[in-house]
Amino acid sequence: MDKLTRAYDSLAEARREVGEDAIPFHKFADLIKTQVGAFKQKGTPEVAFRVAVKHGKVAFTARAMKG
């Protein structure tokens, strides 16, 4: 839960920086649950999420952790 909260805070801060409203926490949590579930179905036990601002837009990406 702590990781989820930190990821949400990072995303919300990035969205504020570019003038966008934060998304509701429950929608964010559903997105994370869906992404993690999809990776687990593919055999990936761990997923890393990253928030970045590129060209004035917020990018939130998920990738499989190796190892």
MOPAC internal coordinates of N, CA, C and O (Angstrom, degrees):
PM7 1SCF
backbone

  N    0.0000 0     0.00 0     0.00 0    0    0    0
  C    1.4585 1     0.00 0     0.00 0    1    0    0
  C    1.5299 1   110.77 1     0.00 0    2    1    0
  O    1.2310 1   120.97 1   143.87 1    3    2    1
  N    1.3237 1   115.74 1   -36.13 1    3    2    1
  C    1.4601 1   120.60 1   179.85 1    5    3    2
  C    1.5321 1   111.15 1   -63.20 1    6    5    3
  O    1.2310 1   120.50 1   138.07 1    7    6    5
  N    1.3364 1   116.66 1   -41.93 1    7    6    5
  C    1.4644 1   120.79 1   177.99 1    9    7    6
  C    1.5252 1   110.69 1   -64.33 1   10    9    7
  O    1.2310 1   120.82 1   140.67 1   11   10    9
  N    1.3136 1   116.04 1   -39.33 1   11   10    9
  C    1.4608 1   121.01 1   179.47 1   13   11   10
  C    1.5290 1   110.46 1   -62.72 1   14   13   11
  O    1.2310 1   120.59 1   136.13 1   15   14   13
  N    1.3067 1   116.48 1   -43.87 1   15   14   13
  C    1.4634 1   121.52 1   179.79 1   17   15   14
  C    1.5311 1   111.00 1   -64.84 1   18   17   15
  O    1.2310 1   120.22 1   137.99 1   19   18   17
  N    1.3214 1   117.18 1   -42.01 1   19   18   17
  C    1.4673 1   120.27 1   178.97 1   21   19   18
  C    1.5338 1   110.67 1   -64.66 1   22   21   19
  O    1.2310 1   120.24 1   138.03 1   23   22   21
  N    1.3248 1   117.15 1   -41.97 1   23   22   21
  C    1.4671 1   120.82 1   178.92 1   25   23   22
  C    1.5267 1   110.02 1   -63.34 1   26   25   23
  O    1.2310 1   120.62 1   137.48 1   27   26   25
  N    1.3214 1   116.42 1   -42.52 1   27   26   25
  C    1.4692 1   120.34 1   179.18 1   29   27   26
  C    1.5301 1   110.52 1   -63.08 1   30   29   27
  O    1.2310 1   120.58 1   136.12 1   31   30   29
  N    1.3234 1   116.49 1   -43.88 1   31   30   29
  C    1.4649 1   120.27 1   179.52 1   33   31   30
  C    1.5299 1   111.16 1   -61.30 1   34   33   31
  O    1.2310 1   120.45 1   139.51 1   35   34   33
  N    1.3199 1   116.75 1   -40.49 1   35   34   33
  C    1.4701 1   120.82 1   178.51 1   37   35   34
  C    1.5301 1   110.91 1   -63.84 1   38   37   35
  O    1.2310 1   120.97 1   135.97 1   39   38   37
  N    1.3233 1   115.74 1   -44.03 1   39   38   37
  C    1.4594 1   120.27 1   179.47 1   41   39   38
  C    1.5340 1   110.76 1   -65.10 1   42   41   39
  O    1.2310 1   120.48 1   135.33 1   43   42   41
  N    1.3212 1   116.68 1   -44.67 1   43   42   41
  C    1.4631 1   120.80 1  -179.56 1   45   43   42
  C    1.5289 1   110.92 1   -61.93 1   46   45   43
  O    1.2310 1   120.37 1   138.39 1   47   46   45
  N    1.3224 1   116.91 1   -41.61 1   47   46   45
  C    1.4651 1   121.33 1   178.98 1   49   47   46
  C    1.5263 1   110.81 1   -64.39 1   50   49   47
  O    1.2310 1   120.25 1   136.02 1   51   50   49
  N    1.3048 1   117.12 1   -43.98 1   51   50   49
  C    1.4636 1   120.89 1   179.02 1   53   51   50
  C    1.5284 1   110.59 1   -62.76 1   54   53   51
  O    1.2310 1   120.20 1   138.74 1   55   54   53
  N    1.3179 1   117.22 1   -41.26 1   55   54   53
  C    1.4661 1   120.55 1   179.37 1   57   55   54
  C    1.5280 1   110.50 1   -65.53 1   58   57   55
  O    1.2310 1   120.08 1   141.68 1   59   58   57
  N    1.3387 1   117.46 1   -38.32 1   59   58   57
  C    1.4651 1   120.49 1   177.41 1   61   59   58
  C    1.5344 1   110.51 1   -63.52 1   62   61   59
  O    1.2310 1   120.60 1   140.59 1   63   62   61
  N    1.3345 1   116.46 1   -39.41 1   63   62   61
  C    1.4629 1   121.19 1  -178.75 1   65   63   62
  C    1.5268 1   112.03 1   -60.44 1   66   65   63
  O    1.2310 1   120.33 1   146.89 1   67   66   65
  N    1.3162 1   116.97 1   -33.11 1   67   66   65
  C    1.4679 1   119.82 1  -178.97 1   69   67   66
  C    1.5313 1   112.08 1   -98.99 1   70   69   67
  O    1.2310 1   120.28 1  -172.94 1   71   70   69
  N    1.3264 1   117.06 1     7.06 1   71   70   69
  C    1.4574 1   120.52 1   175.70 1   73   71   70
  C    1.5121 1   115.42 1    85.64 1   74   73   71
  O    1.2310 1   119.88 1  -163.08 1   75   74   73
  N    1.3170 1   117.84 1    16.92 1   75   74   73
  C    1.4645 1   121.61 1   178.27 1   77   75   74
  C    1.5298 1   109.90 1  -100.97 1   78   77   75
  O    1.2310 1   121.10 1   -26.31 1   79   78   77
  N    1.3196 1   115.50 1   153.69 1   79   78   77
  C    1.4580 1   120.66 1   176.06 1   81   79   78
  C    1.5271 1   109.76 1   -76.92 1   82   81   79
  O    1.2310 1   121.19 1   -30.46 1   83   82   81
  N    1.3181 1   115.32 1   149.54 1   83   82   81
  C    1.4651 1   120.00 1   175.40 1   85   83   82
  C    1.5225 1   108.88 1   -71.51 1   86   85   83
  O    1.2310 1   120.79 1   -31.12 1   87   86   85
  N    1.3174 1   116.09 1   148.88 1   87   86   85
  C    1.4625 1   119.45 1   175.70 1   89   87   86
  C    1.5248 1   108.44 1   -84.32 1   90   89   87
  O    1.2310 1   119.71 1   -25.95 1   91   90   89
  N    1.3205 1   118.16 1   154.05 1   91   90   89
  C    1.4708 1   119.80 1   178.52 1   93   91   90
  C    1.5364 1   110.73 1   -61.25 1   94   93   91
  O    1.2310 1   120.85 1   -36.55 1   95   94   93
  N    1.3173 1   115.97 1   143.45 1   95   94   93
  C    1.4565 1   121.52 1  -176.87 1   97   95   94
  C    1.5249 1   111.77 1   -57.45 1   98   97   95
  O    1.2310 1   120.02 1   139.12 1   99   98   97
  N    1.3327 1   117.56 1   -40.88 1   99   98   97
  C    1.4630 1   119.12 1  -176.90 1  101   99   98
  C    1.5304 1   111.78 1   -64.92 1  102  101   99
  O    1.2310 1   120.00 1   146.28 1  103  102  101
  N    1.3249 1   117.60 1   -33.72 1  103  102  101
  C    1.4652 1   119.89 1   176.63 1  105  103  102
  C    1.5237 1   110.78 1   -69.40 1  106  105  103
  O    1.2310 1   120.76 1   140.89 1  107  106  105
  N    1.3211 1   116.15 1   -39.11 1  107  106  105
  C    1.4579 1   121.10 1   176.68 1  109  107  106
  C    1.5263 1   110.44 1   -62.87 1  110  109  107
  O    1.2310 1   120.47 1   134.87 1  111  110  109
  N    1.3222 1   116.71 1   -45.13 1  111  110  109
  C    1.4671 1   121.03 1   179.65 1  113  111  110
  C    1.5275 1   110.84 1   -61.77 1  114  113  111
  O    1.2310 1   120.00 1   140.46 1  115  114  113
  N    1.3249 1   117.60 1   -39.54 1  115  114  113
  C    1.4719 1   120.88 1   176.83 1  117  115  114
  C    1.5221 1   111.33 1   -63.63 1  118  117  115
  O    1.2310 1   120.34 1   138.96 1  119  118  117
  N    1.3339 1   116.96 1   -41.04 1  119  118  117
  C    1.4648 1   121.39 1   177.80 1  121  119  118
  C    1.5368 1   110.63 1   -60.82 1  122  121  119
  O    1.2310 1   120.69 1   134.14 1  123  122  121
  N    1.3078 1   116.28 1   -45.86 1  123  122  121
  C    1.4697 1   120.69 1   179.75 1  125  123  122
  C    1.5255 1   110.13 1   -62.43 1  126  125  123
  O    1.2310 1   120.59 1   135.35 1  127  126  125
  N    1.3189 1   116.48 1   -44.65 1  127  126  125
  C    1.4719 1   120.74 1  -179.79 1  129  127  126
  C    1.5307 1   110.58 1   -59.78 1  130  129  127
  O    1.2310 1   120.61 1   137.52 1  131  130  129
  N    1.3212 1   116.44 1   -42.48 1  131  130  129
  C    1.4606 1   121.60 1   179.22 1  133  131  130
  C    1.5241 1   110.96 1   -64.60 1  134  133  131
  O    1.2310 1   120.48 1   133.68 1  135  134  133
  N    1.3223 1   116.69 1   -46.32 1  135  134  133
  C    1.4607 1   121.06 1  -178.93 1  137  135  134
  C    1.5323 1   111.56 1   -63.48 1  138  137  135
  O    1.2310 1   120.54 1   133.83 1  139  138  137
  N    1.3190 1   116.57 1   -46.17 1  139  138  137
  C    1.4648 1   120.62 1   179.75 1  141  139  138
  C    1.5297 1   110.15 1   -63.08 1  142  141  139
  O    1.2310 1   120.08 1   138.57 1  143  142  141
  N    1.3265 1   117.44 1   -41.43 1  143  142  141
  C    1.4609 1   121.72 1   178.09 1  145  143  142
  C    1.5234 1   111.93 1   -61.06 1  146  145  143
  O    1.2310 1   120.55 1   138.09 1  147  146  145
  N    1.3256 1   116.55 1   -41.91 1  147  146  145
  C    1.4662 1   120.85 1   179.50 1  149  147  146
  C    1.5261 1   110.96 1   -64.76 1  150  149  147
  O    1.2310 1   120.34 1   138.39 1  151  150  149
  N    1.3222 1   116.95 1   -41.61 1  151  150  149
  C    1.4553 1   119.79 1   178.41 1  153  151  150
  C    1.5275 1   111.56 1   -67.57 1  154  153  151
  O    1.2310 1   120.30 1   141.22 1  155  154  153
  N    1.3204 1   117.03 1   -38.78 1  155  154  153
  C    1.4739 1   120.02 1   179.16 1  157  155  154
  C    1.5235 1   111.40 1   -64.93 1  158  157  155
  O    1.2310 1   119.96 1   144.04 1  159  158  157
  N    1.3246 1   117.67 1   -35.96 1  159  158  157
  C    1.4631 1   120.98 1   176.89 1  161  159  158
  C    1.5225 1   111.33 1   -63.25 1  162  161  159
  O    1.2310 1   120.85 1   151.81 1  163  162  161
  N    1.3233 1   115.97 1   -28.19 1  163  162  161
  C    1.4606 1   120.71 1   178.35 1  165  163  162
  C    1.5284 1   112.03 1   -86.94 1  166  165  163
  O    1.2310 1   120.46 1  -179.30 1  167  166  165
  N    1.3402 1   116.73 1     0.70 1  167  166  165
  C    1.4614 1   120.71 1   177.77 1  169  167  166
  C    1.5128 1   114.92 1    92.50 1  170  169  167
  O    1.2310 1   119.84 1  -164.98 1  171  170  169
  N    1.3141 1   117.91 1    15.02 1  171  170  169
  C    1.4575 1   121.85 1   178.80 1  173  171  170
  C    1.5286 1   109.73 1   -98.30 1  174  173  171
  O    1.2310 1   120.12 1   -65.64 1  175  174  173
  N    1.3349 1   117.37 1   114.36 1  175  174  173
  C    1.4670 1   119.13 1  -177.56 1  177  175  174
  C    1.5269 1   114.91 1   -75.97 1  178  177  175
  O    1.2310 1   120.05 1   152.18 1  179  178  177
  N    1.3510 1   117.50 1   -27.82 1  179  178  177
  C    1.4600 1   120.45 1  -178.12 1  181  179  178
  C    1.5206 1   110.98 1  -127.72 1  182  181  179
  O    1.2310 1   121.44 1   -36.28 1  183  182  181
  N    1.3241 1   114.84 1   143.72 1  183  182  181
  C    1.4609 1   121.94 1  -179.19 1  185  183  182
  C    1.5239 1   108.25 1  -128.64 1  186  185  183
  O    1.2310 1   120.87 1   -43.14 1  187  186  185
  N    1.3279 1   115.95 1   136.86 1  187  186  185
  C    1.4660 1   121.24 1   176.30 1  189  187  186
  C    1.5228 1   108.34 1  -108.44 1  190  189  187
  O    1.2310 1   120.62 1   -41.09 1  191  190  189
  N    1.3169 1   116.42 1   138.91 1  191  190  189
  C    1.4556 1   122.57 1   178.38 1  193  191  190
  C    1.5174 1   108.92 1  -114.93 1  194  193  191
  O    1.2310 1   121.00 1   -35.13 1  195  194  193
  N    1.3306 1   115.70 1   144.87 1  195  194  193
  C    1.4542 1   120.39 1  -179.06 1  197  195  194
  C    1.5215 1   109.62 1  -137.30 1  198  197  195
  O    1.2310 1   121.45 1   -40.66 1  199  198  197
  N    1.3279 1   114.83 1   139.34 1  199  198  197
  C    1.4628 1   121.84 1   176.14 1  201  199  198
  C    1.5228 1   106.95 1  -113.35 1  202  201  199
  O    1.2310 1   120.78 1   -49.10 1  203  202  201
  N    1.3199 1   116.10 1   130.90 1  203  202  201
  C    1.4611 1   120.87 1   177.84 1  205  203  202
  C    1.5217 1   109.06 1  -145.32 1  206  205  203
  O    1.2310 1   121.19 1   -24.80 1  207  206  205
  N    1.3150 1   115.32 1   155.20 1  207  206  205
  C    1.4596 1   121.09 1   174.69 1  209  207  206
  C    1.5266 1   106.60 1  -111.19 1  210  209  207
  O    1.2310 1   120.94 1   -60.07 1  211  210  209
  N    1.3375 1   115.81 1   119.93 1  211  210  209
  C    1.4560 1   121.53 1  -179.44 1  213  211  210
  C    1.5260 1   108.81 1  -127.67 1  214  213  211
  O    1.2310 1   121.12 1   -56.51 1  215  214  213
  N    1.3101 1   115.47 1   123.49 1  215  214  213
  C    1.4642 1   121.30 1   178.05 1  217  215  214
  C    1.5317 1   111.64 1    54.23 1  218  217  215
  O    1.2310 1   120.86 1  -140.63 1  219  218  217
  N    1.3269 1   115.96 1    39.37 1  219  218  217
  C    1.4512 1   120.46 1   177.24 1  221  219  218
  C    1.5191 1   115.41 1    77.85 1  222  221  219
  O    1.2310 1   120.22 1  -170.08 1  223  222  221
  N    1.3379 1   117.19 1     9.92 1  223  222  221
  C    1.4621 1   121.29 1   179.31 1  225  223  222
  C    1.5236 1   109.56 1  -124.63 1  226  225  223
  O    1.2310 1   121.24 1   -32.61 1  227  226  225
  N    1.3100 1   115.23 1   147.39 1  227  226  225
  C    1.4619 1   120.72 1  -179.53 1  229  227  226
  C    1.5234 1   108.93 1   -86.39 1  230  229  227
  O    1.2310 1   121.36 1   -49.30 1  231  230  229
  N    1.3288 1   115.00 1   130.70 1  231  230  229
  C    1.4667 1   121.12 1   176.09 1  233  231  230
  C    1.5265 1   108.20 1  -116.33 1  234  233  231
  O    1.2310 1   120.73 1   -53.52 1  235  234  233
  N    1.3120 1   116.20 1   126.48 1  235  234  233
  C    1.4594 1   122.33 1   177.41 1  237  235  234
  C    1.5147 1   106.76 1  -119.69 1  238  237  235
  O    1.2310 1   120.61 1   -66.40 1  239  238  237
  N    1.3211 1   116.44 1   113.60 1  239  238  237
  C    1.4525 1   120.02 1  -174.36 1  241  239  238
  C    1.5250 1   111.85 1  -122.12 1  242  241  239
  O    1.2310 1   121.81 1   -26.37 1  243  242  241
  N    1.3241 1   114.15 1   153.63 1  243  242  241
  C    1.4642 1   122.09 1   176.90 1  245  243  242
  C    1.5189 1   107.95 1  -122.85 1  246  245  243
  O    1.2310 1   121.09 1   -38.75 1  247  246  245
  N    1.3292 1   115.52 1   141.25 1  247  246  245
  C    1.4564 1   118.64 1   175.72 1  249  247  246
  C    1.5200 1   109.91 1  -146.00 1  250  249  247
  O    1.2310 1   121.51 1   -24.95 1  251  250  249
  N    1.3115 1   114.72 1   155.05 1  251  250  249
  C    1.4601 1   121.06 1  -179.85 1  253  251  250
  C    1.5188 1   109.36 1   -73.76 1  254  253  251
  O    1.2310 1   121.37 1   -38.43 1  255  254  253
  N    1.3291 1   114.99 1   141.57 1  255  254  253
  C    1.4638 1   120.98 1   175.42 1  257  255  254
  C    1.5127 1   108.21 1   -90.44 1  258  257  255
  O    1.2310 1   120.22 1   -44.96 1  259  258  257
  N    1.3007 1   117.18 1   135.04 1  259  258  257
  C    1.4590 1   121.38 1   179.00 1  261  259  258
  C    1.5265 1   109.88 1   -83.80 1  262  261  259
  O    1.2310 1   121.67 1   -27.52 1  263  262  261
  N    1.3124 1   114.42 1   152.48 1  263  262  261
  C    1.4593 1   118.74 1   174.77 1  265  263  262
  C    1.4622 1   111.20 1   101.77 1  266  265  263
  O    1.2310 1   120.10 1   180.00 1  267  266  265

